[in-house]
Amino acid sequence: MRITNLTNITIEAGTGIPNGERYLFGTATLTNNATLLAHLIFMAEEAFKIQTVGSFSVVLTLQPLSKSITSKAVLDGGNSLGLSFEDGLDLTLIWFEASDDAVINATTESFLKQAVKYTKAQGQHKEFLYSNYALPSQDAIASYGRRNQEYLRAVSKIYAPKQVFQRLVPGGFKLYRKDPICC
């Protein structure tokens, strides 16, 4: 594990994920605080000391949601994501062997649960989950807040009365989630 800037990570990841590699994303939202981030890096280093897994990489990225982005939605009456000026902590894992899937998935979920518990205890946790980086077990839609979730459900019933995308399309984050969720 190393500490670097987003430019270097972007250049390294710019070619995409090579054929044959497996990947997993996870996310949390928190208040930007240097002490908190240092502790989360320590937690990640400890959590991902996996002796039974071959080659893999872990990338922990802080992605700020700038006021210039979130303030535009306020001018148009708000946004369906419930966004404000917050920071997202994105976790990316890349590995090679399918036999390592269960260990990587379990370790990632465990780390995110611990990170959320810690940020909540520090009063630095925010509920929003960025859906592009959320684990399949994370409920990104619910993280937008009850009012926004109800609004999205109402709009979906107007424009998709048969709820095809909610009922028949596999994968993705659904407006009505029944399965257990993580962090």
Disulfide bonds with the S-S distance in Angstrom:
Cys182-Cys183 1.96
